Amino acid sequence: MAEIWFKPIDLKELNARGRGTMVEHIGIVITQVGPDWIKGTMPVDSRTVQPRGILHGGANVVLAESLASLAGNYVVDPAQFYCVGLEINANHIKSTTQGIVEGTTRPLHLGRSTQVWQTEIVQGTKLISVSRMTLSVLPVKT
């Protein structure tokens, strides 16, 4: 598969984008970049569980949206365009109470005005959540 990124991605730079944001607050770390995918991890801990002690569905959505938004913004020329979330949905398949989950986002559609990304969140071989996100591609106003 051919690379889809506008420019090569540096993991340090990618992770630096999350400093001082929710991404850093809940412990999301981008771990790998492939030709058409980005992977990141998130801990299952007091920051990401709901009162019953299981991984909060909203935390899954934060991981999915963070990965898809980052990926979408690396597909476009940042001098001309930027991407923002337009819609996201998620299906939570299995629960977990500890450890680390890993999300992988891949594009389903890369258009001029919208992008659609699918993110699968797993823990080992167990599918935790699947999400689909639509991004709006907007022009940078100068």
VEXMI-156601 format. One record per residue (C-alpha): residue in three letters; x, z, y. Coordinates in nm, 4 decimals. Each point is the difference from the previous one (the first is absolute). Layout:
BEGIN
NODE; ALA; X; Z; Y
...
//
This chain:
BEGIN
NODE; MET; 0.0000; 0.0000; 0.0000
NODE; ALA; 0.1231; -0.0867; 0.3477
NODE; GLU; 0.0527; 0.2741; 0.2573
NODE; ILE; -0.2952; 0.0423; 0.2360
NODE; TRP; 0.1761; 0.2171; 0.2586
NODE; PHE; 0.0681; -0.1356; 0.3491
NODE; LYS; 0.3460; 0.1577; -0.0106
NODE; PRO; 0.1933; 0.2047; -0.2555
NODE; ILE; -0.1271; 0.3569; -0.0315
NODE; ASP; 0.2326; 0.2964; 0.0284
NODE; LEU; -0.1387; 0.3086; -0.1786
NODE; LYS; 0.1513; 0.2387; 0.2567
NODE; GLU; -0.1684; -0.1925; 0.2826
NODE; LEU; -0.3269; -0.0114; -0.1917
NODE; ASN; 0.0015; 0.3754; -0.0586
NODE; ALA; 0.1027; 0.0678; 0.3606
NODE; ARG; -0.3285; -0.1603; 0.1151
NODE; GLY; -0.1843; 0.2947; -0.1529
NODE; ARG; 0.1882; 0.2750; 0.1795
NODE; GLY; -0.2220; 0.2242; 0.2079
NODE; THR; -0.3177; -0.1446; -0.1544
NODE; MET; -0.2419; 0.0915; -0.2775
NODE; VAL; 0.2263; -0.1943; -0.2375
NODE; GLU; 0.2801; 0.2522; 0.0516
NODE; HIS; -0.2383; 0.2969; 0.0169
NODE; ILE; -0.1374; -0.0538; -0.3491
NODE; GLY; 0.3314; -0.1071; -0.1518
NODE; ILE; -0.0424; -0.3735; -0.0574
NODE; VAL; 0.3323; -0.1717; -0.0712
NODE; ILE; 0.0461; -0.3752; -0.0383
NODE; THR; 0.2162; -0.0438; -0.3090
NODE; GLN; 0.0244; -0.3708; -0.0859
NODE; VAL; -0.0662; -0.3447; 0.1404
NODE; GLY; -0.0454; -0.3098; -0.2129
NODE; PRO; -0.0577; -0.3638; 0.0919
NODE; ASP; -0.3737; 0.0591; 0.0578
NODE; TRP; -0.0561; 0.3731; -0.0448
NODE; ILE; 0.0900; 0.3396; 0.1448
NODE; LYS; 0.0051; 0.3278; -0.1944
NODE; GLY; -0.0192; 0.3518; 0.1299
NODE; THR; -0.0508; 0.3507; -0.1310
NODE; MET; -0.2063; 0.2982; 0.1120
NODE; PRO; 0.0172; 0.3577; -0.1279
NODE; VAL; -0.3015; 0.1735; -0.1469
NODE; ASP; 0.0306; 0.3328; 0.1809
NODE; SER; -0.1755; 0.2227; 0.2538
NODE; ARG; 0.0041; -0.2823; 0.2562
NODE; THR; -0.1768; -0.2510; -0.2224
NODE; VAL; -0.2415; 0.1926; -0.2242
NODE; GLN; -0.3597; 0.0978; 0.0618
NODE; PRO; -0.1333; 0.3580; -0.0418
NODE; ARG; -0.0401; -0.0347; -0.3779
NODE; GLY; 0.3715; -0.0776; -0.0271
NODE; ILE; -0.0279; -0.3689; -0.0895
NODE; LEU; 0.1475; -0.2886; 0.1961
NODE; HIS; -0.2297; -0.0709; 0.2950
NODE; GLY; -0.1559; -0.3456; -0.0011
NODE; GLY; 0.0756; -0.0231; 0.3705
NODE; ALA; 0.3690; 0.0536; -0.0726
NODE; ASN; -0.0145; -0.2959; -0.2395
NODE; VAL; -0.1509; -0.2063; 0.2799
NODE; VAL; 0.2710; 0.1133; 0.2440
NODE; LEU; 0.2679; -0.1127; -0.2473
NODE; ALA; -0.1761; -0.3326; -0.0615
NODE; GLU; -0.0580; -0.0703; 0.3702
NODE; SER; 0.3544; 0.0988; 0.0913
NODE; LEU; 0.1521; -0.2335; -0.2585
NODE; ALA; -0.2319; -0.2920; 0.0795
NODE; SER; 0.0416; 0.0367; 0.3775
NODE; LEU; 0.3769; 0.0174; -0.0237
NODE; ALA; 0.0084; -0.3012; -0.2300
NODE; GLY; -0.2350; -0.2028; 0.2174
NODE; ASN; 0.2102; 0.0592; 0.3079
NODE; TYR; 0.3124; -0.1226; -0.1802
NODE; VAL; -0.1653; -0.3306; -0.0906
NODE; VAL; -0.0591; -0.1046; 0.3623
NODE; ASP; 0.2392; -0.0721; 0.2861
NODE; PRO; -0.0037; 0.3337; 0.1907
NODE; ALA; 0.0771; -0.1750; 0.3287
NODE; GLN; -0.3300; -0.1901; -0.0306
NODE; PHE; -0.2348; 0.2021; -0.2226
NODE; TYR; -0.0831; 0.3438; -0.1357
NODE; CYS; -0.2453; 0.1138; -0.2666
NODE; VAL; -0.2546; 0.2815; 0.0060
NODE; GLY; -0.2485; 0.1223; -0.2569
NODE; LEU; -0.3443; -0.1573; 0.0114
NODE; GLU; -0.1523; 0.1369; -0.3221
NODE; ILE; 0.1110; 0.1959; -0.3052
NODE; ASN; -0.1714; 0.1021; -0.3213
NODE; ALA; 0.1230; 0.2012; -0.2937
NODE; ASN; -0.1029; 0.0792; -0.3529
NODE; HIS; 0.1387; 0.3265; -0.1314
NODE; ILE; 0.0455; -0.0428; -0.3747
NODE; LYS; 0.1773; 0.3145; -0.1227
NODE; SER; 0.0885; 0.3349; 0.1512
NODE; THR; 0.3317; 0.1810; 0.0113
NODE; THR; 0.1041; 0.3469; 0.1121
NODE; GLN; 0.3776; -0.0138; 0.0275
NODE; GLY; 0.3074; -0.2187; 0.0161
NODE; ILE; 0.0429; -0.3240; 0.1868
NODE; VAL; -0.2149; -0.3117; 0.0151
NODE; GLU; 0.1353; -0.3495; 0.0646
NODE; GLY; -0.1815; -0.2771; 0.1818
NODE; THR; 0.0758; -0.3712; -0.0130
NODE; THR; -0.1572; -0.2401; 0.2483
NODE; ARG; -0.0216; -0.3772; -0.0457
NODE; PRO; -0.1735; -0.2674; 0.2059
NODE; LEU; -0.3149; -0.1720; -0.1196
NODE; HIS; -0.0321; -0.2125; 0.3153
NODE; LEU; 0.2407; -0.0696; 0.2874
NODE; GLY; -0.1884; -0.1920; 0.2663
NODE; ARG; 0.0491; -0.0735; 0.3689
NODE; SER; -0.2572; 0.2571; 0.1154
NODE; THR; -0.0403; 0.2329; -0.3006
NODE; GLN; 0.1930; 0.1290; -0.2959
NODE; VAL; -0.1357; 0.1715; -0.3129
NODE; TRP; 0.2204; 0.2406; -0.1961
NODE; GLN; -0.0638; 0.1761; -0.3305
NODE; THR; 0.1687; 0.3305; -0.0739
NODE; GLU; 0.0159; 0.1664; -0.3395
NODE; ILE; 0.0943; 0.3671; -0.0122
NODE; VAL; 0.1345; 0.1287; -0.3297
NODE; GLN; 0.1556; 0.3085; -0.1479
NODE; GLY; 0.2206; -0.1192; -0.2826
NODE; THR; -0.2218; -0.2374; -0.1982
NODE; LYS; -0.3235; 0.1614; 0.1220
NODE; LEU; -0.1971; -0.1965; 0.2616
NODE; ILE; -0.1129; 0.2457; 0.2684
NODE; SER; -0.1576; -0.2227; 0.2663
NODE; VAL; -0.0464; -0.3639; 0.1004
NODE; SER; -0.0507; -0.1038; 0.3603
NODE; ARG; -0.0622; -0.3239; 0.1871
NODE; MET; 0.0745; -0.0229; 0.3707
NODE; THR; -0.0693; -0.2700; 0.2564
NODE; LEU; 0.2384; -0.0234; 0.2944
NODE; SER; -0.0714; -0.1786; 0.3245
NODE; VAL; 0.2915; -0.2099; 0.1286
NODE; LEU; 0.0063; 0.0363; 0.3786
NODE; PRO; 0.2136; -0.1696; 0.2661
NODE; VAL; 0.2511; 0.2097; 0.1917
NODE; LYS; -0.1050; -0.0021; 0.3651
NODE; THR; 0.2833; -0.0462; 0.2427
//
